[in-house]
Amino acid sequence: MPTVRLWTGREANVLRRALRLSVRAFAEHLGVAVRTVSKWEQWGEATQPRPDTQAILDTALERASAADQMRFQMLLAETGGLPPSRDVQQLVPHVWDYETWADDLERAVVMLSRQNFPSATTLIDRWLTRFPAERLEPKGLYLHARSLALLGDARRDQGVLVGPLSAHRSYRQAMGIFSELDIPRRVAQIELSLAVVAEMTGSLQAAAYRYEQLACDERLSGRDRARSRLWVGTAVSKDGEHDYAARVMAEATREFEDLDEAGDWSVAQQKLALAYRGAGDLGRALQFIDVALTSGTDDTPLQRVRLSTAHAHILLTDKATRGHGLNLLDQTARLAMESGLSHQLRSIRAIRRNFEASSGTG
């Protein structure tokens, strides 16, 4: 059984987390005031409970279950409080490890949705490095593959697309495990992510072809098939086939409407606006970007950067709105830089260079 020579606020906090209790529930469990536990949480090592409370904490740890005691020692080791014991340094996860791992992956999803890349990557890497994949049973392998897929998402959104520590490599590793576990839906989702990476690296025709295949792939959900169809249009529009792109995107838009996917529907409006801009139909481009601006969400930096970049690109097309477009593009570039969105930043700079070259202002 783990023991604590001297309790500080840090060890008390670790015990609360090991027992999986809220601050209020932990205070009730110990029979102390909530403000006392809050003080431990706030001050950590800088505060020490009174001698009688030290004994209460000793008793709480002694009466904890074996699983809770093991979790306490693991958490304390992670904070630098104790060297991990031989039991803690196990190569195979315990049941509670799987539960915590799954919870952490859900937390990582939320972090990635907010472009909090450092925290999400640290959380994911902690699990990938803790347990060797070759020693995991199917449940652990599934969590390992999900971790790799989320790491791929983080690297993709940051613009780290190819190479040893890239989105492409993480996705490939995840797909290999999902294939081994025979989970077709997950394999197809990774194939879709790899097609996105291909598009982002400039392999437009190859990406469009893969999107077309996945748009009819029954392994995917209706939403993912509709997104695949939308991305066919994105890829071919970048390759100059704007009229065809607009037709495919319009079909995807109807699918999103049937599926009641308001967010994806709004993104489709934004992409339609860019397709019509490329086709030279500025009136329809402005019409669709206005719909995207009024119906879309901009809760995250990535959403704001994508929407503002599309808006600025369209504004630059008209001499009357070029000044506004340049200002918006500069503001968006700053946001992309601050948020670590290097791929979007490269796109913004390319738009600026092309505009300057075409207008003779470079």
KAWOJO-V822770 format. One record per pair of residues at least 4 apart in sequence whose ideal C-beta (glycine too) atoms are under 6 Angstrom apart, sorted by the first residue. I is the first residue (numbers start at 1). J is the second residue. D is the distance in Angstrom with one decimal. If there is no record, write none. Layout:
I,J,D
I,J,D
This chain:
1,69,5.9
2,69,5.7
2,72,6.0
2,73,4.5
4,11,5.2
7,11,5.0
7,12,5.9
7,49,5.4
7,54,5.0
7,57,4.9
8,45,4.7
8,48,5.3
9,40,3.6
9,43,4.9
9,44,4.6
9,47,4.5
10,44,4.5
10,45,4.9
12,40,4.4
13,40,6.0
13,41,5.6
14,75,4.8
14,76,4.9
15,72,5.8
16,21,5.5
16,26,4.3
17,75,5.7
18,68,5.2
18,71,4.3
18,72,3.7
18,75,5.7
19,68,5.6
21,25,4.1
21,26,4.2
23,37,5.0
24,34,5.5
26,37,5.5
27,32,5.4
27,34,4.5
27,37,4.6
30,56,5.4
30,60,6.0
32,36,4.5
39,43,5.9
43,47,3.9
49,53,3.7
49,54,5.4
64,68,3.9
64,69,5.1
67,96,5.5
71,96,5.9
73,88,5.5
74,88,5.2
76,81,4.0
76,82,4.9
77,82,5.4
77,84,4.0
77,88,5.9
84,88,3.8
84,89,5.1
91,135,4.9
92,135,5.7
93,97,3.5
93,98,5.7
93,131,5.6
93,140,5.5
97,101,5.9
98,139,5.9
101,127,5.3
101,143,5.0
104,123,5.3
105,146,5.7
108,120,4.6
108,123,5.0
108,124,5.4
108,150,5.4
111,116,4.1
111,119,5.1
111,120,3.7
112,120,4.9
112,153,5.8
112,154,5.8
114,300,5.6
115,300,5.9
115,301,4.9
115,302,5.5
115,339,5.1
116,120,5.8
117,121,5.8
117,154,5.4
117,158,5.8
117,340,5.5
120,154,5.6
121,125,5.9
121,154,5.4
124,147,5.0
124,150,5.6
124,151,5.1
125,129,5.9
127,147,5.5
128,147,5.3
131,136,6.0
133,144,5.2
136,140,3.2
136,141,4.7
136,144,5.9
141,177,5.5
145,174,4.6
145,177,3.8
145,178,5.2
148,170,4.9
148,173,5.0
148,174,3.8
149,174,4.3
151,170,4.6
152,167,4.5
152,170,3.6
152,171,4.3
155,160,4.1
155,166,5.8
155,167,4.0
156,167,3.8
158,340,5.6
158,342,5.9
159,342,3.6
159,343,3.3
160,166,5.2
161,166,5.7
161,167,5.5
161,197,5.4
161,200,5.7
161,201,5.3
162,166,4.9
162,168,5.1
167,197,5.4
168,197,5.2
171,190,5.3
171,193,5.2
171,194,5.3
174,190,5.5
175,187,5.8
175,190,4.1
178,183,4.8
178,186,4.1
178,187,4.8
179,187,5.5
184,219,4.6
185,219,5.4
188,217,5.6
188,219,3.8
188,220,5.0
192,214,5.4
195,207,5.1
195,210,4.1
195,211,5.6
198,203,4.2
198,206,5.4
198,207,4.2
199,207,3.7
199,235,5.0
203,207,5.6
204,235,4.8
204,238,5.4
204,239,4.3
207,235,4.6
208,232,5.3
208,235,3.9
208,236,5.2
211,228,4.8
211,231,4.8
211,232,4.3
212,232,5.4
214,228,4.2
215,225,5.3
215,228,4.0
215,229,4.2
220,224,3.9
220,225,5.0
222,259,5.5
223,259,5.8
223,261,5.7
226,252,5.2
226,255,3.8
226,256,5.5
229,252,4.2
230,249,5.8
230,252,3.8
230,268,5.5
232,248,5.0
233,237,5.8
233,245,4.0
233,248,4.1
233,249,3.8
234,271,5.7
236,241,4.1
236,244,5.7
236,245,4.8
237,242,5.5
237,245,3.6
237,275,4.6
237,278,5.8
241,245,5.7
242,275,5.0
242,278,3.9
242,279,3.8
243,279,5.8
245,275,4.4
246,275,4.4
249,268,5.8
249,271,5.6
249,272,4.9
252,268,5.7
253,268,4.3
256,261,4.5
256,264,4.5
256,265,4.1
256,268,5.9
257,265,5.8
261,265,6.0
266,292,5.6
266,295,4.5
266,296,3.8
269,288,5.0
269,291,4.5
269,292,4.1
270,292,3.9
270,310,5.0
272,288,4.5
273,285,4.8
273,288,3.7
273,289,3.9
274,310,5.5
276,281,4.4
276,284,4.2
276,285,4.2
277,285,4.0
277,314,5.1
277,317,5.8
282,317,5.6
285,314,5.1
289,311,5.5
289,314,5.4
291,295,5.7
292,296,5.0
296,307,5.8
297,303,6.0
298,303,4.9
298,304,4.3
298,307,5.9
301,305,6.0
301,335,5.9
301,339,3.8
304,308,5.8
305,309,6.0
305,332,5.6
305,335,5.7
305,336,4.9
305,341,5.7
305,344,4.9
308,328,5.9
308,332,4.2
309,332,5.4
309,348,5.7
312,325,4.7
312,328,4.1
312,329,4.1
313,351,5.6
315,321,4.2
315,324,5.4
315,325,3.1
316,322,5.6
316,325,3.9
316,355,5.2
321,325,5.7
332,348,6.0
333,348,4.7
336,341,4.3
336,344,4.6
336,345,4.2
337,345,5.7
355,359,6.0
356,361,4.8
356,362,3.5
357,362,5.6
